[in-house]
Amino acid sequence: MAEQRGTAGSLAGRVALVAGATRGAGRAIAVGLGAAGATVYVTGRTTRERVSEVGRTTETIEETAELVTAAGGEGVAVPTDHLVRDEVKALAARIDRERGRLDVLVNDVWGGEHLLRFGEDTKVWQYDLDDGLRMLELGVKTHLITSHYLLPLLVRRPGGLVVEVTDGTADYNTRYRENMFYDLTKNAPIRMAFGLGEELKGLGCTAVSVTPGFLRSEQMLDHFGVTEENWREGVRVVPSFCISESPAYVGRAVAALAADPEVARWNGQSLSSGQLARVYGFTDTDGTRPDAWRYIVEVEIGGKDADDSAYR
């Protein structure tokens, strides 16, 4: 087995910011970094006093911070709307004042699921323009604002890591993704990681994009009417749910990257949780290594006669 990185204590003394850590991949990444000993600032718009436009009250950034601390790190919740420049600027100033450093920046801001029209053949001129532009604001503009204000802190010392979280690898996303607005939103972080890689490499820092596979987020579990314990029942609704993965999987992927002293080898690249599991040796919570993107291409799209066991 390949060496497993991102283990307990390997990120002790390191400071991370997970922008968009209320739920899903962002929460799991924050917890994964915390489990490796990092101090993790977690941001989002949903708190115990305020609910964002996503409309979910069951996950908050305070809860995420508590999970980070329980995992072995130090979680710090900072309510932040990453479209509001002054709030992001204040966030950067607070991390600088309290820690004087930033080692890992994870751009996972999204929160646009309620704007999607999956399964509809809606052209750009037919799509609700306000919804489409809001999607781009939430998934692209937020990332740019966050990088603008936080990167000056990260580049103070060599070894810094920026992770742009998206949906789909660069190879998979050569396919058109649902509609114009979603396609642009989910391809932009891949290109941002490439561009940031070019800007950061001379400063000894690294940027990558990372995608989970078919993610069993809190919202996805609710959508399928299942829990993490009985998630396989969701296969009755969508057969490809068989290759889904827990959020912890991508959390372990990012923790492994952050702990890798040779992380610069990945600079500018598009990576997936399944790909990184094979390199670093970590597994999902059930002990398997799901490779969702290969399954989707070969089985769901390609029609190969195989079950998910060959992709775990």
Solvent accessible surface area in square Angstrom, and as a share of the most:
residue,aa,sasa,rsa
1,M,187,0.84
2,A,43,0.33
3,E,113,0.51
4,Q,84,0.37
5,R,60,0.22
6,G,16,0.15
7,T,69,0.40
8,A,92,0.72
9,G,46,0.45
10,S,50,0.32
11,L,0,0.00
12,A,69,0.54
13,G,60,0.58
14,R,60,0.22
15,V,7,0.04
16,A,1,0.00
17,L,0,0.00
18,V,0,0.00
19,A,0,0.00
20,G,16,0.15
21,A,0,0.00
22,T,11,0.06
23,R,34,0.12
24,G,7,0.07
25,A,11,0.08
26,G,0,0.00
27,R,25,0.09
28,A,11,0.09
29,I,0,0.00
30,A,0,0.00
31,V,40,0.23
32,G,12,0.11
33,L,0,0.00
34,G,0,0.00
35,A,44,0.34
36,A,0,0.00
37,G,21,0.21
38,A,2,0.01
39,T,19,0.11
40,V,0,0.00
41,Y,0,0.00
42,V,0,0.00
43,T,0,0.00
44,G,6,0.06
45,R,44,0.16
46,T,2,0.01
47,T,11,0.06
48,R,134,0.49
49,E,154,0.69
50,R,124,0.45
51,V,68,0.39
52,S,17,0.11
53,E,72,0.32
54,V,22,0.13
55,G,53,0.51
56,R,42,0.15
57,T,95,0.55
58,T,97,0.56
59,E,7,0.03
60,T,12,0.07
61,I,0,0.00
62,E,39,0.17
63,E,59,0.27
64,T,0,0.00
65,A,9,0.07
66,E,90,0.40
67,L,72,0.36
68,V,0,0.00
69,T,74,0.43
70,A,87,0.68
71,A,38,0.30
72,G,55,0.53
73,G,14,0.13
74,E,74,0.33
75,G,17,0.17
76,V,20,0.11
77,A,27,0.21
78,V,15,0.09
79,P,69,0.44
80,T,2,0.01
81,D,34,0.18
82,H,6,0.02
83,L,33,0.16
84,V,62,0.35
85,R,152,0.55
86,D,109,0.57
87,E,68,0.30
88,V,0,0.00
89,K,117,0.50
90,A,60,0.47
91,L,2,0.01
92,A,14,0.11
93,A,51,0.40
94,R,74,0.27
95,I,0,0.00
96,D,49,0.25
97,R,170,0.62
98,E,77,0.35
99,R,83,0.30
100,G,29,0.28
101,R,61,0.22
102,L,1,0.00
103,D,6,0.03
104,V,1,0.01
105,L,0,0.00
106,V,0,0.00
107,N,0,0.00
108,D,21,0.11
109,V,19,0.11
110,W,40,0.14
111,G,17,0.17
112,G,0,0.00
113,E,71,0.32
114,H,82,0.37
115,L,12,0.06
116,L,25,0.12
117,R,78,0.28
118,F,117,0.49
119,G,80,0.77
120,E,93,0.42
121,D,119,0.62
122,T,26,0.15
123,K,83,0.35
124,V,64,0.37
125,W,194,0.68
126,Q,109,0.48
127,Y,12,0.05
128,D,75,0.39
129,L,109,0.54
130,D,111,0.58
131,D,29,0.15
132,G,0,0.00
133,L,86,0.43
134,R,67,0.24
135,M,0,0.00
136,L,43,0.21
137,E,60,0.27
138,L,3,0.02
139,G,4,0.03
140,V,27,0.15
141,K,89,0.38
142,T,2,0.01
143,H,2,0.01
144,L,97,0.48
145,I,17,0.08
146,T,0,0.00
147,S,8,0.05
148,H,128,0.57
149,Y,52,0.20
150,L,0,0.00
151,L,23,0.12
152,P,81,0.51
153,L,8,0.04
154,L,0,0.00
155,V,43,0.25
156,R,138,0.50
157,R,95,0.35
158,P,109,0.69
159,G,42,0.40
160,G,2,0.02
161,L,1,0.01
162,V,0,0.00
163,V,0,0.00
164,E,0,0.00
165,V,13,0.07
166,T,8,0.05
167,D,34,0.18
168,G,1,0.01
169,T,22,0.13
170,A,43,0.33
171,D,117,0.61
172,Y,31,0.12
173,N,9,0.05
174,T,116,0.67
175,R,91,0.33
176,Y,139,0.53
177,R,29,0.11
178,E,71,0.32
179,N,5,0.03
180,M,77,0.34
181,F,11,0.05
182,Y,10,0.04
183,D,21,0.11
184,L,85,0.42
185,T,1,0.01
186,K,16,0.07
187,N,41,0.21
188,A,23,0.18
189,P,2,0.01
190,I,24,0.12
191,R,164,0.60
192,M,26,0.12
193,A,0,0.00
194,F,87,0.36
195,G,29,0.28
196,L,21,0.10
197,G,1,0.01
198,E,89,0.40
199,E,123,0.55
200,L,6,0.03
201,K,117,0.50
202,G,74,0.71
203,L,95,0.47
204,G,42,0.40
205,C,4,0.02
206,T,3,0.02
207,A,0,0.00
208,V,0,0.00
209,S,1,0.01
210,V,0,0.00
211,T,1,0.00
212,P,11,0.07
213,G,9,0.09
214,F,37,0.16
215,L,29,0.14
216,R,6,0.02
217,S,16,0.10
218,E,43,0.19
219,Q,45,0.20
220,M,61,0.27
221,L,24,0.12
222,D,88,0.45
223,H,141,0.63
224,F,20,0.08
225,G,66,0.63
226,V,12,0.07
227,T,70,0.41
228,E,59,0.27
229,E,152,0.68
230,N,56,0.29
231,W,25,0.09
232,R,115,0.42
233,E,79,0.36
234,G,0,0.00
235,V,45,0.26
236,R,202,0.74
237,V,98,0.56
238,V,51,0.29
239,P,97,0.61
240,S,9,0.06
241,F,0,0.00
242,C,13,0.08
243,I,0,0.00
244,S,0,0.00
245,E,1,0.00
246,S,4,0.03
247,P,25,0.16
248,A,33,0.26
249,Y,0,0.00
250,V,0,0.00
251,G,0,0.00
252,R,91,0.33
253,A,0,0.00
254,V,0,0.00
255,A,3,0.03
256,A,0,0.00
257,L,0,0.00
258,A,4,0.03
259,A,21,0.16
260,D,4,0.02
261,P,114,0.71
262,E,106,0.48
263,V,14,0.08
264,A,68,0.53
265,R,115,0.42
266,W,25,0.09
267,N,38,0.20
268,G,17,0.16
269,Q,80,0.35
270,S,29,0.18
271,L,1,0.00
272,S,7,0.04
273,S,1,0.01
274,G,5,0.05
275,Q,52,0.23
276,L,0,0.00
277,A,0,0.00
278,R,136,0.50
279,V,52,0.30
280,Y,2,0.01
281,G,2,0.02
282,F,1,0.00
283,T,34,0.20
284,D,2,0.01
285,T,80,0.46
286,D,79,0.41
287,G,51,0.49
288,T,39,0.23
289,R,65,0.24
290,P,0,0.00
291,D,13,0.07
292,A,2,0.02
293,W,26,0.09
294,R,103,0.38
295,Y,14,0.06
296,I,18,0.09
297,V,51,0.29
298,E,58,0.26
299,V,21,0.12
300,E,96,0.43
301,I,91,0.46
302,G,58,0.55
303,G,62,0.59
304,K,107,0.45
305,D,146,0.76
306,A,32,0.25
307,D,88,0.46
308,D,14,0.07
309,S,80,0.51
310,A,65,0.50
311,Y,4,0.01
312,R,60,0.22
